[in-house]
Amino acid sequence: DTGVSQNPRHKITKRGQNVTFRCDPISEHNRLYWYRQTLGQGPEFLTYFQNEAQLEKSRLLSDRFSAERPKGSFSTLEIQRTEQGDSAMYLCASSLGVKGGNTIYFGEGSWLTVV
Amino acid sequence: GQNIDQPTEMTATEGAIVQINCTYQTSGFNGLFWYQQHAGEAPTFLSYNVLDGLEEKGRFSSFLSRSKGYSYLLLKVLQMKDSASYLCVRRDSNYQLIWGAGTKLIIKP
């Protein structure tokens, strides 16, 4: 399978715990994105990387959220001291540049439930 | 979604045609995408428009009018598997994607 893969697919955690999600993008894609999506809403942009550089971070992303892409390949998204409001699907996507019709391709998402 | 308007829900009949409209803020416009998202799954790419006109791809077509800030997705010969949310996505001049909340399409037999 050469698509974007994410794991774990589902995570249930207690409030206050830390969680980490991993994303492996399509291998030749240099851009990697993290989005969050709640029921009935479109994806909300969180952050993106161009290779290993984190170029933009949404104001939605509090200090409890951190993302890394150390070698320009896979990425991790960590949420510290989780809150119930963090419950959502976290989507990773990748693209080959941004010009023209270069689309972004999504992974299957990681569902987070904070109890 | 920020400055993107599309209907929340639509219902159509199997075998019929449905048009899902989307209006968006025109300033800084740099492309319009449509994505399909089945419940509990990630969005998948359907179409891309940057110039005015109609792009046809099988049963799906997408139309764009830049001056009006308007796009539509046309689905023909509807199948039950087309029941999904359809997300209108505007790209701005900084190549950022602004996502609509999606239109939930319900197909009835």
Interface residues (C-beta under 8 A of the other chain):
Chain A: G40 Q41 G42 P43 E44 F45 E56 L91 V98 K99 G100 G101 T103 I104 Y105 F106 G107 E108 G109
Chain B: G1 G31 F33 E41 A42 P43 T44 F45 Y48 V50 L87 V89 Y95 Q96 L97 W99 G100 A101 G102
